[in-house]
Amino acid sequence: MGKKLTTRSEDYSKWYNELVVKADLAENSGVRGCMVIKPYGFAIWEKMQAQLDKMFKETGHENAYFPIFIPKSYFTKEASHVEGFAKECAVVTHYRLKNAEDGNGIVVDEDAKLEEELIVRPTSETIIWDTYRRWIQSYRDLPIMVNQWANVVRWEMRTRLFLRTAEFLWQEGHTAHATREEAMDEAEQMMHVYAEFAEDYMGVPVIKGTKTESERFAGAEETFCIEALMQDGKALQSGTSHFLGQNFAKAFDVKFATKDGKQDHVWATSWGVSTRLMGALIMTHSDDNGLVLPPKLAPIQVVIVPIYKGMDQLDAISEHVDPLIKELRSKGISVKYDSRDTHKPGFKFNEYELKGVPVRVAIGQRDLENGTFEVARRDTLKKETIDANVVVERISSLLEEIQENIYQKALDYRETHITKVDSYEDFKSVLEEKGGFISAHWDGTRETEERIKNETKATIRCIPFPSAKEEGKCMVTGKSSTQRVLFARAY
C-alpha cells in the first residue's frame, strides 16, 4: 500500500490530499483544475446521491435536465447574479476547429465564431427561469418543484480535490411558487433536509443558519446554510438553500394569473449540495490510518478476509463463509469476500483500513475449528472474537454503533470548539490558538464584517437558526447587537 500517510498533526492539508489519492477516491486529471473521480469515490457519491434523491422526491420534487450552455445575454438580465459569477465563467466563443495552415496541429477556425457567446453552466437559474416563462401562465401551473443532477464549471485557479475544482458534480433544485410565504417555507425546508442528510447519513453534525447579506448567493434575498467543522478547526459550508424572491421572475418576465385574475411575478427558490460533501465526509471522520466511513454511505460495509495455507484451507473457509455472506446480504448489508491469492492478509487489512470499510471479518483455520470469527471495527480499531451463531446480529449492531459513534465523536469535537468571546483581542487569540467556531457580537454592518475578514481571514459562517436574541456590543466597534453570530476560518 506504499508509505504511510502524513499525519494530521504534521500537515493536515497534505494528509487530506494524500488520503484522497491513496484511498482511490479521486485524482487530478490532464485538465488543469479538474478531477477524475475513481470508482470507489464515485460509489460513495452514488450512495449520497441515491439517499438525497429519495429525500427530494419524498418532499415533492421531480428530476429534470437543462442545457449545460447558457447564452451570455441571459446572464445580463439579473445584475447581482452576473456580478457574482462573472469572474468564474468559462465561455464558448467558437464552434469549429481546423488544421493549421503550416501543418502544425489544429487551431480554432476564426470563421466559426458564435453569434452569441455561450457560458458553460456555473449554475442554472438563468436558463431555468427562461424555460419557466414558457411553463407558467396560471396559478394552476404552480408550484413547480424541479431538481437536476448535473455538473457545473466555475473557473477556479487554486483547486483541491472535492473541495474546490473547476468542474464538479452537484444537484440544484429550482422551484417556483405563487406566494412569498410558500417560497420561503420551501427554502427553509430544504435547509432542514440537507441537515438531516448530513447528520443521519454522513454522521456530520451541522449548524443551521442564514448568511449575511455579503455572503448570500448572488441574486438571493435570503440564503439558508448548513455549516460543518472539520478536524483542523476550519468550517466547511456543506449546503445552501436560497430564497430568490421575485428577482429572476422579474428578470425573465415570468408572470402568472392569480386566483383573483390579477397578474403577479412568480416567487422562487434554488438550493444545492455538491461533491464538496465528499470532502466533508473525509475530513470530519478520517484518521491517520485512512478513511473512516459512516456505514450508511460505505460502498463496502463488511469485508471478509480468509487467512489460509493452501487451496484446501481456502476452499474450506469459503464454504463456511458462504452462508454468512448470503445472510448479511439478505439484511441489506454490502459484503466483499476478498479471496485474492495475489496479496497477503496483512496487505488486505491495511488496504481496507485505508479505505474506511466499517467492519472487517477475518477467519483462519483455528476460527474454522472453533466456530468463530475475528471481527474488527474501523472507527476504534478494536477486535473481538464472535461465535458464528451470533456473528450476523453482532455485525448488524456494530454497523449501527459505528454510525452513532462517529457522529457523536464529531459532535463532541464541535461542541468543544465553539467559543464565546466578547472582545476583538480574545477573538484573534482564539482564532490563532484554538480555531473552530467563535460566537461573537457583530454590529450588522458590511464594513465591520469586511474589516474582520481582511484582518483575520475569518468570515461570518452563519447567523444561527432559529435566532436566539441576546443583547450585547459588537466586539470591534462597541455598537449595540441583538444576537451572536458564528465566525470561523473556512475552506
LINNOR-V701185 format. One record per residue. N is the residue number from 0. RES is the residue in three letters. D_FIRST is the distance of its C-alpha to the first C-alpha in whole Angstrom. Layout:
BEGIN
n=[N	N]
res=[RES	RES]
d_first=[D_FIRST	D_FIRST]
END
This chain:
BEGIN
n=[0	1	2	3	4	5	6	7	8	9	10	11	12	13	14	15	16	17	18	19	20	21	22	23	24	25	26	27	28	29	30	31	32	33	34	35	36	37	38	39	40	41	42	43	44	45	46	47	48	49	50	51	52	53	54	55	56	57	58	59	60	61	62	63	64	65	66	67	68	69	70	71	72	73	74	75	76	77	78	79	80	81	82	83	84	85	86	87	88	89	90	91	92	93	94	95	96	97	98	99	100	101	102	103	104	105	106	107	108	109	110	111	112	113	114	115	116	117	118	119	120	121	122	123	124	125	126	127	128	129	130	131	132	133	134	135	136	137	138	139	140	141	142	143	144	145	146	147	148	149	150	151	152	153	154	155	156	157	158	159	160	161	162	163	164	165	166	167	168	169	170	171	172	173	174	175	176	177	178	179	180	181	182	183	184	185	186	187	188	189	190	191	192	193	194	195	196	197	198	199	200	201	202	203	204	205	206	207	208	209	210	211	212	213	214	215	216	217	218	219	220	221	222	223	224	225	226	227	228	229	230	231	232	233	234	235	236	237	238	239	240	241	242	243	244	245	246	247	248	249	250	251	252	253	254	255	256	257	258	259	260	261	262	263	264	265	266	267	268	269	270	271	272	273	274	275	276	277	278	279	280	281	282	283	284	285	286	287	288	289	290	291	292	293	294	295	296	297	298	299	300	301	302	303	304	305	306	307	308	309	310	311	312	313	314	315	316	317	318	319	320	321	322	323	324	325	326	327	328	329	330	331	332	333	334	335	336	337	338	339	340	341	342	343	344	345	346	347	348	349	350	351	352	353	354	355	356	357	358	359	360	361	362	363	364	365	366	367	368	369	370	371	372	373	374	375	376	377	378	379	380	381	382	383	384	385	386	387	388	389	390	391	392	393	394	395	396	397	398	399	400	401	402	403	404	405	406	407	408	409	410	411	412	413	414	415	416	417	418	419	420	421	422	423	424	425	426	427	428	429	430	431	432	433	434	435	436	437	438	439	440	441	442	443	444	445	446	447	448	449	450	451	452	453	454	455	456	457	458	459	460	461	462	463	464	465	466	467	468	469	470	471	472	473	474	475	476	477	478	479	480	481	482	483	484	485	486	487	488	489	490]
res=[MET	GLY	LYS	LYS	LEU	THR	THR	ARG	SER	GLU	ASP	TYR	SER	LYS	TRP	TYR	ASN	GLU	LEU	VAL	VAL	LYS	ALA	ASP	LEU	ALA	GLU	ASN	SER	GLY	VAL	ARG	GLY	CYS	MET	VAL	ILE	LYS	PRO	TYR	GLY	PHE	ALA	ILE	TRP	GLU	LYS	MET	GLN	ALA	GLN	LEU	ASP	LYS	MET	PHE	LYS	GLU	THR	GLY	HIS	GLU	ASN	ALA	TYR	PHE	PRO	ILE	PHE	ILE	PRO	LYS	SER	TYR	PHE	THR	LYS	GLU	ALA	SER	HIS	VAL	GLU	GLY	PHE	ALA	LYS	GLU	CYS	ALA	VAL	VAL	THR	HIS	TYR	ARG	LEU	LYS	ASN	ALA	GLU	ASP	GLY	ASN	GLY	ILE	VAL	VAL	ASP	GLU	ASP	ALA	LYS	LEU	GLU	GLU	GLU	LEU	ILE	VAL	ARG	PRO	THR	SER	GLU	THR	ILE	ILE	TRP	ASP	THR	TYR	ARG	ARG	TRP	ILE	GLN	SER	TYR	ARG	ASP	LEU	PRO	ILE	MET	VAL	ASN	GLN	TRP	ALA	ASN	VAL	VAL	ARG	TRP	GLU	MET	ARG	THR	ARG	LEU	PHE	LEU	ARG	THR	ALA	GLU	PHE	LEU	TRP	GLN	GLU	GLY	HIS	THR	ALA	HIS	ALA	THR	ARG	GLU	GLU	ALA	MET	ASP	GLU	ALA	GLU	GLN	MET	MET	HIS	VAL	TYR	ALA	GLU	PHE	ALA	GLU	ASP	TYR	MET	GLY	VAL	PRO	VAL	ILE	LYS	GLY	THR	LYS	THR	GLU	SER	GLU	ARG	PHE	ALA	GLY	ALA	GLU	GLU	THR	PHE	CYS	ILE	GLU	ALA	LEU	MET	GLN	ASP	GLY	LYS	ALA	LEU	GLN	SER	GLY	THR	SER	HIS	PHE	LEU	GLY	GLN	ASN	PHE	ALA	LYS	ALA	PHE	ASP	VAL	LYS	PHE	ALA	THR	LYS	ASP	GLY	LYS	GLN	ASP	HIS	VAL	TRP	ALA	THR	SER	TRP	GLY	VAL	SER	THR	ARG	LEU	MET	GLY	ALA	LEU	ILE	MET	THR	HIS	SER	ASP	ASP	ASN	GLY	LEU	VAL	LEU	PRO	PRO	LYS	LEU	ALA	PRO	ILE	GLN	VAL	VAL	ILE	VAL	PRO	ILE	TYR	LYS	GLY	MET	ASP	GLN	LEU	ASP	ALA	ILE	SER	GLU	HIS	VAL	ASP	PRO	LEU	ILE	LYS	GLU	LEU	ARG	SER	LYS	GLY	ILE	SER	VAL	LYS	TYR	ASP	SER	ARG	ASP	THR	HIS	LYS	PRO	GLY	PHE	LYS	PHE	ASN	GLU	TYR	GLU	LEU	LYS	GLY	VAL	PRO	VAL	ARG	VAL	ALA	ILE	GLY	GLN	ARG	ASP	LEU	GLU	ASN	GLY	THR	PHE	GLU	VAL	ALA	ARG	ARG	ASP	THR	LEU	LYS	LYS	GLU	THR	ILE	ASP	ALA	ASN	VAL	VAL	VAL	GLU	ARG	ILE	SER	SER	LEU	LEU	GLU	GLU	ILE	GLN	GLU	ASN	ILE	TYR	GLN	LYS	ALA	LEU	ASP	TYR	ARG	GLU	THR	HIS	ILE	THR	LYS	VAL	ASP	SER	TYR	GLU	ASP	PHE	LYS	SER	VAL	LEU	GLU	GLU	LYS	GLY	GLY	PHE	ILE	SER	ALA	HIS	TRP	ASP	GLY	THR	ARG	GLU	THR	GLU	GLU	ARG	ILE	LYS	ASN	GLU	THR	LYS	ALA	THR	ILE	ARG	CYS	ILE	PRO	PHE	PRO	SER	ALA	LYS	GLU	GLU	GLY	LYS	CYS	MET	VAL	THR	GLY	LYS	SER	SER	THR	GLN	ARG	VAL	LEU	PHE	ALA	ARG	ALA	TYR]
d_first=[0	4	7	8	10	14	16	19	22	20	20	20	20	17	15	17	16	12	12	14	12	8	10	11	15	16	16	19	22	24	27	27	27	25	22	20	20	17	18	16	17	21	21	21	24	26	26	27	29	31	32	33	35	37	38	39	41	42	44	46	44	43	41	42	41	42	42	39	42	45	48	48	52	50	48	52	53	52	52	49	47	47	47	44	42	44	41	38	40	39	42	43	46	46	45	45	44	46	46	46	50	49	46	43	41	42	43	45	48	50	53	50	50	50	53	51	48	45	43	39	39	38	39	42	45	47	47	47	50	52	51	52	55	56	55	57	61	62	61	60	57	55	53	50	47	44	40	38	35	34	32	34	34	34	34	32	32	29	26	23	21	22	25	27	27	30	29	28	29	31	34	38	41	44	47	51	54	57	57	56	55	53	51	50	50	47	45	45	44	41	40	40	38	35	36	36	33	31	32	32	29	26	27	28	32	34	37	40	42	44	43	46	48	46	42	44	43	45	48	47	50	48	44	42	39	36	34	31	30	26	25	26	29	30	31	30	32	31	34	38	41	44	48	49	53	55	53	52	55	57	55	55	58	57	60	61	64	65	66	70	69	68	66	63	59	56	54	50	47	43	40	36	32	30	26	26	26	22	22	24	22	19	21	23	21	17	16	14	12	11	14	17	19	23	23	26	24	20	20	19	21	20	17	19	17	19	19	21	22	24	25	28	26	24	27	28	26	25	29	29	26	28	31	28	26	30	31	28	28	32	32	30	26	24	22	19	19	16	18	15	16	13	11	12	12	10	7	9	10	7	7	10	11	9	11	14	16	19	19	17	20	19	22	23	26	27	27	28	31	32	31	29	25	23	22	20	20	17	20	21	18	22	22	25	27	29	31	31	34	33	29	30	32	30	27	29	30	27	26	29	28	25	27	29	27	25	28	30	28	28	32	32	30	32	35	35	34	38	40	44	45	49	49	47	47	45	43	42	41	39	37	36	35	34	33	33	36	40	43	46	49	50	53	52	52	50	51	50	47	46	47	44	42	43	43	40	38	38	39	41	38	41	44	43	45	47	49	50	53	53	56	55	55	52	50	51	54	56	57	57	54	54	51	48	45	41	40	36	34	32	29]
END
